[in-house]
């Protein structure tokens, strides 16, 4: 007879010369962790009960832990069974209650029943049954991340983009699927490289159809904003204030024409009074809507990969990956969600992300009044918030450059949320630094100008050095005169 191991009634029947013993364990459905379960062992016999023993089978069946024992010799509740001359069948049930089951309670349990041999009361006949308790654990966490990020924006060729949904702590492994703008995505199963992991089948309905997406691709403002890229292609110089609110047609670039030579004019080393404004923010150059010509207008094919790995506590870690050819014009502001179904959950778990290009980062400079020899830190403030009010996803890559030259340490650029300039020299006064925030959906720049003031301590130190040198010269001249007088005295 074939049946599911955890749902099959296991029956042991012991035929005796003058009687019989039947042991049956009631099957159990999977139990959610934290619930209370009752194990039931039914046995039928026309003999006299001797003992009942329950065991938990551990270490893969190589060890048993006794969890309950009933001995009829020391219990009067079953004294009516001691009359071994009775011949009618007697039906009994032994139950074991496990409150708030945990993962370690998962596994096989055995019920052992012993009766007196009717031929000889000195002998005990045993029979047993086995049942498997399956403990289910709902997933503990769900998150969505972007693969290979932070990553730059590519204006010239299409690139694949992958979302990874990570589900931790479930047992058994949950079912994971993706939605776009609250609509289920039909996926195409992709073959795992190297044969690792498992690919979930086409079960979510194969290829995505050819129906159009929502009308984000019909937004004519994106075409207007893309003209700056065409201007660059035609050899026209880009403008810093292009597409910046409040600056169109003004011709102002926030300090254009002021370079490193403006140190004295802006209160630098040669010393006019410092200006109350020590940093100058240049309007950002928005290129996050500059969509290249290679983007397609049709729906992409979505490829799905599925990996499972058993954790140390016996639960499963599931990584579901959704890959498609990214189209910044269509995918910007698209809402992707990963949902999980599990038998231990009353409703699906969900994690959402909104794909969005970064906005111009807000920069802060410390100290507020940088002096020659100070260490200056230019930092991206706070979290990146998209135009829809959500956090920018994927995480932007921040790249720092110096307009018209290399950074202080000689590098062309620096990646990170902070740029550190150690012991700034006077030559950096008026230098403009650019912070570029980019992710696979777009890129944008913010500029700031560094103003370096004279350091009074260094100036005072130079004055002391000049005074000390003059004093040494005077002492040397006096010593020479005294030596000449001494020589003249000896000669006379």
N, C-alpha and C positions, 0 to 999 in steps of 0.2 A: 504494500500500500504506500502511495506517495502522497505527501502533503507538506505544506510549509512548516519548517521546523518549529517556529515560534507559535503556530496556530494549531498544531496537531495535538489531539488528545492522546496522551501516552498511557497505555493501559498495560498493566502487568497482571496476569492471572496465574495463580499458583494452584494447581490441582493437587489435592491431597487424597490420601486413601479414603478418608472419611469426611472430607470437607474441602473448602476452597477459600482462596484469598484473592480479591480483585482490588487493585490500586489504580485510581484514575485521578489525574490532575487537570483542573479546568484551565483552558487556554486563556491567554491574556492579550489584549490589544497593546500596542505601544503606549507607554506611560510618559507624560510630560514631567520633566524634572521639577521637583517640589511638590508633586501630588502624592496622595496616599494610596497605596495599593494593598490588596488582600490576596494572598496566595491560598488556594483551596485544594486540599487533598481529600478526595472521596475514596473510601474503601468499603468493600462488602465482604462479609465473611460469616460463616456459621460456627466459627471457633471463638476462642476467648482471647481478647486483646492482651498483649504483653507490653508493647511500647510503641511510641511514635517519635521519630527523630527527623528534624529538618536540617539540611545542610546547604550552605552557599558554596558553589564550586568556584575555585579561584585558580590563578596561575595556569590558565588554559586547560584545566581538568586534572592537573597534577596534585592539587591540594583541595581539601574540603574544610570548611569552617562550620562548626555546629552552632546553629542559631536558636534551636528550640528542642526540648526533650520532654516527653510525657512517659512516665513509668507507672503502669497500672498497679504494681505491687504497693506503691506508696500513695495512691490516690483512691479514695472511696467513691468517687463519682461514677466509676465503672465497676462497682462491686457486683452489679447484677450480671456482669459477664463472667463471673467466676464459676457459675454453674455450667461446667463443661458437659453436663448431660443434656443441655438444651440443644435442640437441633434446628430451630428456625433461623432464617437468615437475619443478620443484623447489619444495618447500614450506618456508617459513621462518617463524619467530616472533621478534618483538622484544618484550622486556618491559622495563618501567620500574617500579621498586619505590619507593613513597613511604612511608617509615616515619613513624609517629605523625602521621597527617594532622591538620591544623588547619582552622579555618574558612576561612582564605585559600586552601586547596587546593581548595575547592569550585568547580566550574565545568567548562567544556568543555576537552577535550584533543584534539590532532590528531596523527596519525601520517602522515608523508610518506615515500613510498618512491620511489626512482629507479632505473631500469635503463637499460642501454645499448640504444640503438636498433640492431636487428640489421641494418638497412640501412646504417647508418653509425655507427661506434664513436665518432665525434666528437659525436654527439648523445645526450642523456639524456632519457628519457621519465619523467614523474612521475605518481603517483597518491596519493591520501590518503584517510583516514577520520577520523571524529570520534566521540568518546564523551563523555558528561557524567558527572562524578564528583559524587555527592550526599553531602555530609557531614552526618550527624545529630548534634545536640547535645542531651544530656539536660537537663531543667530544673535550674537551679542552686539555686533556693530556692522555698519554698512557705510562705505565711502566710495566716492568717484574721484579719480585722479587722471591726469593726462600723462601719457607716456612720453618719455624723452623731453621733458620740460623742466626749466624754462628753455625756450628755443627761439631763434630769430624769425623774423618775417621774411618770406621769400617773394619778391615782386615778379620774378621772371619765369618761374616754373611751378607746376602743381606739386603738392606734397601730400603724402598720406598722413592722416591724423588718427590717433587711437585713444579711446577712452577705456579706462580700466575700472571695473567695479569690483571692489574687494569686500567679501563677506566673510566675517570671522565668527567662529564658535558654534556653528550649526551641526546637528547630528539628528538624522542623516543629512547629507549634502542638500542644500536648498536648490530650487529652480530659479534661475536668474534670467531676466529679460530686460530689454531697453525700450524706452519710448522717446519720441521726439514731439515736442509740443503736445504732450498728453495723448499721442497716438502711437499704438504699437508699431515698432519697426520690424518689417519683414527682413530677415537676414539670410545671407548665403554662407554656409559653413565653409570655413577655410581649413586647410590641412596644416597641422602643427609642424614646424620645422624640427627635424631631429626625432620626430615621433614622440616627443614628451607631452604629457598631459592628455586630456581627452577633449575631443571636439563634440559639442552638442549638435545633434542633427538638424536637419532643415526644419524641424517641427514648428517654427514660428511662421511658416508660410512662404518660404523661398525668397525669390527676388522681390525687391521693392518695385512697385509699378511705375508707370511713366506719368502719373498725374502730377500737375504742377504743385509746388509748395505755396505757402502764403505769399502775399504780394510784396515781400521785402525787396525782391529783385527788380521791382518796377519803380523804386524810389529814385526820382530824377535828381535829387540833391547829390547823390553819390556820383553822378556823371559830372556835375559841375565841380565837385571837389576833386575829381580826378584830372582836371585840366592842368594842374600844376605839374603832374608827372609828364604830361604831353609836352609842356613847355620845356622841361628839362631835356626831353628827347630831341627837341628842335633847336637846342643850343641856347635857349633863353635862360638867364639866371633866375633862380627861385627867389621869392621874397619871404623874409622872416614873418611878415605880418599877413601872409596870404591866408584867407578864410578865417581870420581871427576877429571875433565880434568887436566892433568899436574902433578898428584900426584901418579899415578899407579906405584907401584914398588919402590917408593922412600923410603918408610918406615918412612917418616916424619909425625908427627902428630901435628906439630905446638906447641911445648912446652910441650910435654908429659914428665912426671916425675917431673914436677915442681908443688909443692903443697903449702899449707899454710906455710910450714916451710921454703920456699925460700925467705922470706921477706927480710932478710939481704943481700942475694946474689943478689937480683934484685933492690937494692937501696931503701930498705924499712926503717924501724925504726932505724936500727943501722947504717945506713947512708952512703952508697956510693952515688956518683952523680946520679941523676935521669936519666933514659934512655929516649932518645927522643921519643920512641914509647911507649905509655902508654896503648894501647889495642892490643890484638892479636886475629885476626880473624881465627878461625879454619875452614878448608874446610867443606862445608855442607855435611850431609849424606842424599842422595837423596833416598827417599822411595816413592815418588809420583807415580812411575811406578811399584811398587810392588803389583801386582794384585793377590788377593787370589784365591784359587782353586774353590770357590763356584760360580764364575761368569758363566753366561750362554752364549752360542754362538748364540742363536736364538733371533729374534726380540721380544721385550717385548709387552705386551698389554698396551695400553694407555687408562686411564680412565679420563673422562671429567666431571667436575662439573661447574655449572653456577649459580651465585647469582646476584640478582638485589636489589637495595635499592634506594628509592626516597630521594634526597637531599632536603635541606631546600629551595633552589631556584626553585624547580620543575623539575630539571634535574635528570638523573639517574646515579648512580654509579654501574658499572658492575664489578664483579670479576669472571674471568674464571680460573679454576684450572685444570692443566694437571698433572696426577700422573702415575708413572710407577716404576718398579723395576730397580734401578740404576745399571748399569754395567760400572764400571770405565774404563775397557779396551776398550769398544765400545763408551761410551758417552764422553770420554775426547776429547776436541776440537770440539765437535759437536755444530753446530749453530742452535739455536732455535729462532724462531720469532713468535710474536703475531701480528696478523693483524685484523683490524677492518673495517667493511663496514657499512656505514651509508648513508641514503638518502640525507643528507645535505653535503656530501663530494663528490667531483668530482673523487677522487681516494682514495684507502684504506690508513689508517694510519698504521704505523708499528713500533714495538720496537723489538730490537734484543739483544740476549745475547749468548755468547760462553762459554759453560761449560769447565772449565779448572782446573787442580790441581795447587796448589800454588807452587811457587819456593822459594828457600832459601831467607828469608828476609834479607835485609841489615840493619845492626844495627849501631847506633851511641851512644857514651857515653859522658855524660856531668857531671862534668867538664873533660877536656882532661887529666889533671893530678890530680887524686883523692888522697887526703890526709886523714890521720886519722881524723875522726870527720866530714868529709864532707858528704853532701847528694848527692848520685850518681843516675843519671837517665840513664837507658839504653832503647833506643827508637827504634821502627821499623821506618825506613825512607821511606817516600813517599808512593805511591800506589803500590799494587802488580800487576806486569805485567807478563802475561803468555808468553810461548815460541812463540806464534803467534803474540805477540805485543799488544794483547787486555788486558783489565783489568781482573784480576782473578775473576771468578764468579763460585759458590757463594762466598761471602765474607769470607775470612779465619778466623779461630779462632786461636789466638796467645796465647800460653801457655808457661810460664817461669818456669824453674826448675834449681836447683843448682846440678851440677854433684857431687855425693858423699855425699850429705847432704841436709838439709832443707834450706829454705831461711832465711834471717836475722831475720824475725819476727816469725820464727818457722813453717810456713806453708810449705807444700810439693810443692805446685805450685801456680801460679798466672796467671789469664787470663786478657788479655788486650794488647794494643799496646805499653805499657810502664811499665817498672819495676823500682820502686823507692826503693833505699836502704838508709835509714836514719841513719846518724851518723855512718858511716862504721868504724868498729874496725880494728885494725892491723891484727887480726886473719883471716880476709877475703882476705888478700893479696894472690894472685895466684889462687883464686877460679875461677872455670869455670862455666859459666852460659849458659844454653841451651834455645833457643827460637824455639818452634815448631809451624810451620804454617800448618794448616790442614783444609780441607773442605771435603765434602762427596766423592770427587774424588781422594783424595790423601793427603799425608803428607810429610813434609820435615823439616829438622833441620838446625839451624845455631848456632855455639858456639862462645863465646867471653870470654876472660880471664880478670879478674879484677886485676889490679896492684895498690896497695895502698902504697903511699909514706909517709914518716915521716912528721908530721906537725910541722914546726919550732915554731909556736906560742905556741903549747902545750909543746914543749921541753923547751922553754924559761920560761914558767910558772912553770914548775917543778924545774928549776934552781933557780928561785926566791923563791920558797917555801923552798928549802934546805937552801938558804942563810938566810932567815928569821928565820928558826928554829935554825941555829947556833948562830945568834945574840941573840935570846931569851935565849939560854943556857948560853951564856957568861954573860948576864945581871943577870940571876939567880945566877950564881956563885959569881959575884961581890956583889950582895945584901947579900948573905950568909956570905961572908967575913966581910962585914961592920957590920952585926949584931953580929958576934963573937967578933969583936974588941970592939964594944960598951959594950958587956957583960963583957969582960975582964977589961975594964976601970972602970966600976962600982965596980967590985970586989976589985980592987986595991985602 
